[in-house]
Structures are given as C-alpha cells and as structure tokens.
Amino acid sequence: MKKILIIEDEESLLSMLADKLKREGYEVSTAENGEEGLRKVREEHPDLVLLDIIMPKMGGFEVLEAMYKDEELHEIPVVIISNSGQPVEIEKAKALGVKDYLIKAEFDPQEVVNKVDRLLGDTSSEDHEESREPQDTGQEDKGGQQAASSSKAKKAASERERNVLVIEDDQFLRDLIIRKLEEEGFETLQAIDGEEGLRIIRENKPAIVLLDLILPGVDGFEVLKQIKEDKNISDVPVVILSNLGQKDDIERGLKLGAEDYLIKAHFTPGEIVGKVKELVK
C-alpha cells in the first residue's frame, strides 16, 4: 500500500484530503506544521508528500529545501497545495523538485487524488470518477425518516429556483462547495453564522440549505429548529454538513427535521453537490 504524507495546518482540508485518500486505498499520515512534517518525512519515507507552503514553526519552502539537500529524501515526489499562486513561488517550487502545484481555491479533492494516482502510477480513480455515485454514510435509512422527508423535499424544491444557501464559517470549504454548485448551474447564497443564515432564508426562501452545526452565535441546531417552527419557511429542505458524527448528534439533527446529515470528512464537495441534486431535481 502506497503511503501519502499530508503536511497541512488547515484542519478541514487536512481531514478532507486524508479521508478521501484513505478511501482510495492509500495509507495516510498527517502533520499540522512544517517541523512535524519534516520529521515524519525522515522517519516514514512516504511515497508522496502533499505540502502546504504557509505553516507554523517551519514553512513549506523550508521543508522542500531540507528534502532537496538530503539524498535519501530528494527523490520523494512533492505536490504543493497553497493559497498562493504567484509565478515566482511556482518557479521556486519547481526548482526544488516539486512535481505539481495546486492552488487551494481552484481544486476539488478528487483532483488531488487524480494527480497522486498519476504520480504513483495508478489511474483507476481518474478513469472511473465520472461513473462514481456519491457515497453514502449509511445515515439515510435511520428510522425511515430519510425516505419520507427526501420525497417531501423534492416536491417542495421542484417549484422553486435552483437557489442553494450554504451556511458555513469555514471559508475554504464554503468556497469549494459554492464553486462546485455554480459549476452545476445552481445559484448560490452564503452565510458565515446562524443569525445571518436565518435572515437570508426568510428573505429569499432558497431551494435548499446546507447547514454547518458549529457556527458563531446561533448554532446549527437552533437554526434548524427555527426554520422548522416558522410556517413560512418550514418546507425549505435542510442538509446538515458537520464534523460532528456522534449518533446523538445525527439523531438530533434528523429529529429536528433535516433531510440528511453529512459528515464533512466523509464527503468531497462534488459528492455534497450530488446530494443537493438528488433533493432538488
């Protein structure tokens, strides 16, 4: 089994990439700063490194330079994942042996997997990506709630425009999901906290809401409760998108009226959009 080391300090991206690569059959190790990452490169000798540039303790270029100077580490392929796409930085990275350079705001996690596959000689995930169905967390059949509520959501949404509201305070994940939605022809609205999200729902009544649970101010559970108690917006379908994966949290969300409960680490943005399309088609 090929081993991938992800050196990234942005927790949501780190978790998303790690889970995606594990599901594609890779062994994954992670580090949240450059110093820890370089130590793991030396100890574990991974088959490939995914490396952020701006990190605490030691930056990505320092890690690259240390690997470049070490005969044992020099041949390990590195793919940069960065917020910056300045030509001078890309050229500097390539001069230090980097195999590819991805800008965070412009890629989907599946694109990372495809590049990893190509670099390590496995193109199977890329070849079959178009035919892949969105994966299932297994939560949809809890108590039969999903089938009934999903049917109701489809009927209500069919009469509205393709407006999707994303209530999410993680800017990176929010931007990724919105980009994917817009590529699929949806109109998007966004909010970074529960209070703003409720205001937008009442003013615009979107076709569907993607709702994080841990938000500044009013949390997602309270947002969902208020939506379902307001007769003017109670028919707006809500899909919870959260890192909380405990059984109690899932059952609470579904009991409050959510159409589905997606655990962030288990779904790529493309798969999340697939769920949205299922509910509003």
C-alpha positions, 0 to 999 in steps of 0.5 A: 500500500502506497503511503501519502504524507499530508503536511497541512495546518488547515484542519478541514482540508487536512481531514478532507484530503486524508479521508478521501485518500484513505478511501482510495486505498492509500495509507495516510499520515498527517502533520499540522506544521512544517517541523512535524512534517519534516520529521515524519518525512525522515522517519516514514519515507512516504511515497508522496508528500502533499505540502502546504507552503504557509505553516507554523514553526517551519514553512513549506519552502523550508521543508522542500529545501531540507528534502532537496539537500538530503539524498535519501529524501530528494527523490520523494515526489512533492505536490504543493497545495497553497493559497498562493499562486504567484509565478515566482513561488511556482518557479521556486517550487519547481526548482526544488523538485516539486512535481505539481502545484495546486492552488487551494481555491481552484481544486476539488479533492478528487483532483488531488487524488487524480494527480497522486494516482498519476504520480504513483502510477495508478489511474483507476480513480481518474478513469472511473470518477465520472461513473462514481455515485456519491457515497453514502454514510449509511445515515439515510435509512435511520428510522425511515425518516430519510425516505419520507422527508427526501420525497417531501423535499423534492416536491417542495424544491421542484417549484422553486429556483435552483437557489442553494444557501450554504451556511458555513464559517469555514471559508475554504470549504464554503468556497469549494462547495459554492464553486462546485454548485455554480459549476452545476448551474445552481445559484448560490447564497452564503452565510458565515453564522446562524443569525445571518443564515436565518435572515437570508432564508426568510428573505429569499426562501432558497431551494435548499440549505446546507447547514454547518452545526458549529457556527458563531452565535446561533448554532446549527441546531437552533437554526434548524429548529427555527426554520422548522417552527416558522410556517413560512419557511418550514418546507425549505429542505435542510442538509446538515454538513458537520464534523460532528458524527456522534449518533446523538448528534445525527439523531438530533439533527434528523429529529429536528427535521433535516433531510440528511446529515453529512459528515464533512470528512466523509464527503468531497464537495462534488459528492455534497453537490450530488446530494443537493441534486438528488433533493432538488431535481 
